[in-house]
């Protein structure tokens, strides 16, 4: 009875953390919309006469009633617009061998299908509202399971487990967990894969991993975690049957992706249209982390087209890599690293590095990195043992989170 009550209290506390963090970001967005310049709309200036001198000043609302309220369109921008288009109109019907603008095939189907399914049940609700609602539900459930993983499996104290959630909630691009993007769903499926794999409930983990592969390209990394960890955990019963099971799981995990690619084959004439279309979006295969290391030679501020604030992306990437690799190395020399920990580390590192393999600049990298669950497990672990690390990452994330929210609401493209 006591454990059940404690668990219920923890869930209530997580819900409160979630509500407070989302509420703060909404308030920042509200102020950002009214008190800062919009990137794509010319700012209106007024001349203020001070008697002895005059000043051109940005026109700001004088009264609360003059403040512009937030609306759904404020959050339906960048990639959210592409998902809305898929939900409303389906996938683009071009043929791959004909000249066409960037097509929406690069956006995988599970999330828009989920939005569409809920709309079929609740047809009176706006697609945009459903997308936002689902993302927040997915994110909240992911937070609960991340806590369970940290506390039950990693053996963290309650405070340290909650700290992992705290850093995830204040991560600079955390806003994307709560809008019509795939981040919330992908994070949930990743956490479920991790949790149930470590619990030994491999088929449940398989379902989550397979669905994640139908959500975003890096979903195959969840399959890697499942199979490698399962083989390690079952190593004492290692035999041909286990190998056949692993191979069968690998095939099953590819079913959602196969179905999507087969659909694109009929639509576009190209089975790998979703992959090949990346080049039409200006992406090309590069050496992993090339964009990061190139920044040392070419420390840009804005990428061509203004799509990336290189300084912020570089700072966040560096901070994440330092704490991630540093914590692992420190634990290794302490002799506290098992082979299963190595698998977990490689899994998280792949989720950090893979996005860089098609990046010329660091556009979107900050957002891509935040679905690497091990990052926040390691940050929580390091921050709980070192006060300076705790202070540094708390204020770094909080400060840049505010910048990201204000930039997003005002259409600054570097936050995409």
N, C-alpha and C positions, 0 to 999 in steps of 0.2 A: 504493500500500500504506500509506504514511504517513497519507494523508488518511482512508482507511478506518479505520485504527486510532484516529486522533484522533476521528472521528465516533462510534466505538464507545465510547470513553472518555467523551465528552460525554453520551451516552445513559445510561451507567452512573451518571454524576454526577447527572443529572436524576432518575434513579430513586432515588438515595440521598437527594436533597433531598426528593423526594415522600414517601418512607418516613419520614424524620425529622420532617417537618412534620405528617404524619398521626399519627405516634406521639405527638408532643407533645400534639396536640389530644385524643387518646384518654386520655392521662394526665391532662390538665386536666379532661376529662369525668369521669374516675374520681374525682378529688379533689372536683370540684364536686358530684357526686352524694352524696358522704358528708360533706362539710364545710360545705355551704351549704344554706339553707332552700329548700324546694320551693314554687313559687308557688301550686300547686293542692292541696297536701297540708299540713294544719296541722302546724306544727313542734312537736316535743315538747320541753318544758323540764323541767329538774330543779333542785331547790333545793340549793345548795351552802352549807354552814355553815362559815364561816371563824372561828368563835368569837365575835368581837366584832360580826360582821355577816353577813348572808346575801345570796345573790345568785341570781336566776333565770337559769340558763344553758342555752343550747341543748344538748340531749343529743347528744353525739358518740361515735363508736366509740372504745373504749379500746384495743383491740388490732387488729392487721392482720386477724386472722381475723374480726373483727366488721364489717369493711368490706363494703358491698354491691357485688357485681360488676356490670359493665355487661352489658346484654343487648340483643337486637334491638329490643325495644319502646322502649328508651331513645332510639333514633334513628328510630323509626317514629311520628312525631307531626306535627302541623300538616298541611301539604299532602301529606306522605308517606302519611298515612292515606287521602287521597283517591285517590292513584295506586294504592295497594294495593286499594282498593275497586273501581276500574275494572278492574284485572287479574283480580280474583276474580269480580266480578259483572257487569262491563260498565258501560255508561253508563245513567244513570237514564232510566226509560221514561215520564216525565211528558209531557203535551202542553203546549206553550207557553202555550196560551190557558186552561189550568186553573190554579187556585191550587196552588202547590207550594213546598216549601222550596228553598233554594239548591241547584241541580243541578250535577252534576260535568261538564257539557258544556264549562265554561270551561277544563278541563284537556285540552290537545290530545293526540292519540292515539299519536304515534310512540314516545314513551318507554314507556308501558305495553304497547304492542304488542311492543316489543323484549324487555321483561321476560317477557311471556307466551311469546314464541317460544323464549327460552332455557329457560324452565321446561318447555316441550314436549320439548326435547331432554334436559334434566336434571330429570326429574319428582321426583326425590328431594330436590331443594334447595328450601328455603323461599323464597317469593316475596320476602320482605324481604331475605334474604341475597343473592339474585340482583340485586335493585335496587341494593343497596350495592356489590356487586362490579362491576356494569356502570358505575355512576357513576364509580368510581375508575379503571377501565380507560379510560373516555372521557376523564377528566381528565388522566391520565398521557399519553395519546397527544396530547392538545391541548397539553400542555406541550412535548413534543418538537417539534411543528410550529410552536409559537410561537417556540421557539428558532431553528428553521430560517428562519422569516420574518425575525426580527430580525437574524440573522447573515448570511444569504444575500442578502436583498432590501433590508433597511434599511441594511445595511453596518455594523452595530454590531460592536464588539469582542466577544470571547467573554464577557468579564466583564460588559459592559453587557447583552448578550443574556440572560445568566443572571440578571442583576438584575431583568429584566422578569418572569421566572418566580418569583423570590424574592418580589417584591411581590404577585404573584397568590396565591402559597401562604400568605402571612401576612395577606392582606386580611381585615378583620374578619369577613365572612360566608363565608369560604373553606370552612368546614365543610360548606356546602350542596353543594359540588362532590363530596362523598364520601358522601352519603346518598341516599335514594330520592326525589330531586328531579330536575328536568330540566336544572339548571344545567350539569352535566358534559357531557351530550350536546349541549346548545345551544352551549356554548363550543367543543367539538370541531368541530361543523359550521360555526361562524363562522370559526374559525381555518383550516379547510380551504378555505372559500370565499375568504378573503383570500389565502392562500398560493398556491392554484392559479390564482386570477385574475391575480395579479401575475406568475406564471410563464407566463401565456398559455395555460394548459390550461383553456379556458373551459367545456368540457362537464363536466369533473370538478367544477369550481367550481359549475356549474349544479346538478348532482345534490346537492351539499352544501347549497346555498342553498335548493333546493326542499324538501329534507328538514327544514331548520331551520324553514321556514314551517309544517310539520306538527308541530313540537315546541312552539313558542311563538309568540304573536302577532307579536313584533318580528322574526320570521324574514324578513318582507318587506323589512326594511332590508338584509339580506344580498343580496337580489336587486337592490336599488338599487346596492349597491357593485359587484356583478358587472357589471351592464349599463353603468353610468356609466364604470367603469374600462376595460371592454372597448372602448367607443366611443372613449375617449381614447387608449388604447394603439394602437388600429388606425386612428387619425385620418388617417394618410398614405394609407390605402387606403379612405377614406370614400366610400361609394357606396350605391346603393339596395340592393344585396345585403347590405351590412353592416346597414342599417336593418331589413331583413326578418329577418335572423338575430337581431338584438336583440329584435324583436317576438316572434319564435318562441320565443326563450329565455324571454321574459317569460310567455308562455302556458304553456310547459312547467313553469316554476317554480310556477305556480299549481295544478298538477294535484293534489298531495297535499292541499292545503287544500280544493280543490273536492270531492274525494272525501269528505273528512270532513264538509263542510257538506251535501253531498247525502245522506249517511248520516243526519245530524241532521234533515234535512227529512223523511225517512221516519219517523224515530223521534218527532219532536216536532211536526211540521207546520210548522216554521219553518226555512228554509234558513240564516238567520243566528242560529240559536239560541245558538251559542257567544258571539256578540257581545251579543245582547240580554239574555242571562242575567247579564251583568256588573252590570246594574242591580239584579238580585235579590240580588246579593252586596254591595249598598250602595255600588257604585262609580258614578260619573257623570262625564260628559265635562266637563273643566274646561280653563281656559287653561293651557298647559304651564308648569310651574314655579310655578303658583299656590300650591300647598301649601308650597313653599319660601319664597316671599316673604311669605306669610301668617304665617309663623313670626316675622317681625320685629314684626308687630302683636300676635300672640298666641303668646308664647314658652311653650308648654305643656310639661309633663313627660310626663304620660300622656294619651293620647287617650281619648275616651269608650270605656269598656269595658276600658281598660288595654292596648290593642293596640299602642301605640307609645311608645317612649321618645324623645320629640321632640328632646331635647338631643343624644343620641348620633347620631340620624339627621341632624340639622342639621350637627353637627360633621364627620361623615364626608362628607356631600354637599358642604359648603363646601370641605373639603380636596381632594376630587376635582376639583371645578370649577376651583379656583384653579390647581392644577398643570396641568390639562388645557388650559385656555384660556391660562394664563400662558406655558406652553412654546410653544404655537403662535404667540402674538403675538410672543414673543421671537425665534423662528426667522423669522417674517415680516419683522421689522425688520432682521434680519441678512441678509435677501435669500436665505434658504435654503429657501424654500417654493415648490414647483412647483404646477401646477394639479392634478396627481395627489395631492399632499399635501393640498390643499384638499378633494378628494373624500374622502380618508381621514379628515380631521378632521370633516367633516360627518357621515360615517357613524358615527363614534364618538359625536359629540354627539347624534345622533338616538337612539342606544341609551341615552343618559343622560336625555334629555328626554322621550321617548315615555312611559315609565312614569309620569311626573308628570301626563300628560294625563287620567288617570282617578283621580288621587289627591286626596282631600280632606285627609287627613293623610299623613304620610310613611311609613306602614306599608309594609314590604317594599321600600322604595326602595333601601336599602343593598344588599340582595340583588340586586335587578334591575340595579343599576349595574355589578356586577362582571363581567358578560358583555360589556362594552364593551372589546374587545381594545385599541383605541388608547390607552385610559387607561393601561394598564400599559407600553405602548411609550413613552409620553410621560414617565411617572414615571421609568422606567429611564434615559431620556435625560437628564432634568433631574438626577436623583440622581447620575449618573456624572460630571456636570460641576460639581456644587455639593455640598460636604460637608454643609452645614447642611440642605439639602433631603433628602439621604440619611438623615441622623440623625433628622430630624423625622418623616418618613413611616415609617421603620423602627419607631421606638418608638410612634408613634401607632397604626399597624396592629397591631403585636404586642400592645400593651396592650388595645386594643378587641377584638382577636381572642380573647384570654383571657376577657374579659367575655362575649362572644357565646357561646363554648363553654359556660361555666358557666351562663349564662342559658338556653341551649337545653336543656341536660340537665335543668334544673330547671323547665322549662315556663313560662318568662317570655315572654309573648306578643310583646314588642316585637322579638324576633329573627326573627319569621316572614318 
